[in-house]
C-alpha cells in the first residue's frame, strides 16, 4: 500500500493525540501552555509572532524561558518592544540564544507593524495569504518557516509549516523534495486546506522528530511510523 500524506497524519494522531499548539500564555500567568486555544486578542497574536522569531535555531524550552521573562516585564506588547532599549530587550530574551540578533529582528518587526499597520496585527492579517506571506518575507530575519508559522498560528490562515523535523521524517519515509517550497507543496496539494489540521499535523511531526525520529540514533523500534518507513526497513 502506498504511503499517503494523510495516512502519516492519521498514524501520528492515533499514537500521540492532540498536541495543543501553539502554546499561549493565559491572562495573569507568565508561562505559555499547550492548550490548543486560538489567539483571540492582540497580545496573544503578538506573543505567537514573538515565539516564532525566538524559536529560530533553538528549542521551544529556551523560547519558553524568554517569553516568561517578557511576560514578567509586560513586554509582550508591540509598542513596548518598538520603544525598548535594545540591550535591555536582548537581556530579557537571552535564554533563546542569538539574543542580540533576535532583539534586532523583533524590534524591527514591531517598528514595521507600528509604522505600516498602526501596531494592529488584525490589520496586517487582513491581507490575503499570498500578500501576507510576501509582506512577512520582505522583513529582515524572517524566512519561509518563520513566516508560515506566523501565518498559520497567529493569522490562522491555511499554510503548511515545514521545518527540519518535517524534512527529516519525510525523507526517511521515502518522499523526495528538492527544497522548502516543493515539500510544502506536497502537503498543500494532498490535504484539505484546514487550519486546525495543518496546526495539528505540524505539531505531531515536531513530537515525532524530537522524541523518536531523531537526527542521530532514531528510536525506530518505538516509532509509530516504523511499519511504513523505508529508513527503518533499511537500517
Residue pairs with C-beta under 8 A, 6 or more apart in sequence:
3 173
3 174
3 228
4 190
5 186
5 187
5 190
5 191
6 190
6 191
7 228
8 173
8 225
8 228
9 191
9 197
9 200
9 201
9 204
11 224
11 225
11 228
12 201
12 204
12 205
12 207
12 208
12 224
12 225
13 200
13 204
14 224
15 224
16 204
16 207
16 208
16 224
18 36
18 200
19 34
19 36
19 200
19 203
19 204
19 206
19 207
20 33
20 34
20 35
20 36
20 203
21 34
21 36
21 153
21 199
21 200
21 202
21 203
21 206
22 39
22 48
22 51
22 149
22 153
22 154
22 199
23 32
23 33
23 34
23 35
23 51
23 60
23 64
24 32
24 33
24 35
24 37
24 39
24 44
24 47
24 48
25 31
25 32
25 33
25 44
25 47
25 67
25 71
25 76
26 33
26 35
29 71
30 67
30 68
30 71
30 72
31 64
31 67
31 68
31 71
32 47
32 51
32 64
32 67
38 156
39 45
39 47
39 48
39 153
39 154
39 156
42 78
42 120
42 121
42 122
43 76
43 77
45 121
45 122
45 125
45 154
45 155
46 76
46 77
46 78
46 121
46 154
47 67
47 76
48 149
48 150
48 153
48 154
49 109
49 121
49 150
49 154
50 67
50 70
50 76
50 81
50 106
51 63
51 67
52 146
52 149
52 150
52 153
52 154
53 102
53 105
53 106
53 109
53 141
53 142
53 146
54 63
54 66
54 67
54 93
54 96
54 102
54 106
55 63
55 96
55 149
56 98
56 102
56 141
56 146
57 97
57 98
58 96
58 97
58 98
62 95
62 96
62 97
63 95
63 96
65 95
65 96
66 92
66 93
66 94
66 95
66 96
66 99
67 76
69 75
69 92
69 93
69 94
69 95
70 76
70 92
70 93
73 92
74 80
75 81
75 84
75 89
75 92
78 110
78 113
78 114
78 119
78 121
79 110
79 114
79 119
81 89
81 106
81 107
81 110
82 107
82 110
82 111
82 113
82 114
82 119
84 107
86 103
86 104
86 107
89 103
89 106
89 107
90 99
90 100
90 102
90 103
91 99
93 99
93 102
93 103
93 106
96 102
101 141
102 141
104 141
105 140
105 141
105 142
108 139
108 140
108 141
109 139
109 142
110 119
112 139
113 119
113 120
113 121
113 124
116 124
117 123
117 124
121 154
121 155
124 132
124 135
124 155
125 132
125 154
125 155
125 156
125 157
127 135
129 151
129 157
129 158
129 159
132 151
132 155
132 157
133 147
133 148
133 151
133 159
136 142
136 146
136 147
136 150
136 151
137 143
137 144
137 147
142 150
144 162
144 180
144 181
144 184
145 161
145 162
145 163
145 180
148 159
148 160
148 161
148 162
148 184
149 161
151 157
151 159
152 158
152 159
152 160
152 161
152 195
152 198
152 199
152 202
153 199
156 195
157 195
158 193
158 194
158 195
158 198
159 184
159 188
159 198
160 184
160 187
160 188
160 191
160 198
160 201
160 202
161 198
161 202
162 180
162 183
162 184
162 187
163 202
163 205
163 206
163 209
164 209
165 205
165 206
165 208
165 209
165 210
165 213
166 183
166 202
166 205
166 209
167 177
167 183
168 209
168 213
168 215
169 205
169 208
169 209
169 213
169 225
170 177
170 183
170 186
172 213
172 218
172 229
172 230
172 231
172 232
173 225
173 228
173 229
173 230
173 231
174 230
175 183
175 186
177 183
177 185
177 186
187 198
187 201
191 197
191 198
191 201
208 223
208 224
208 225
211 219
212 218
212 219
212 220
212 222
212 223
212 224
213 219
213 223
213 225
218 231
218 235
220 226
220 229
220 231
220 232
220 235
223 229
223 232
225 232
226 232
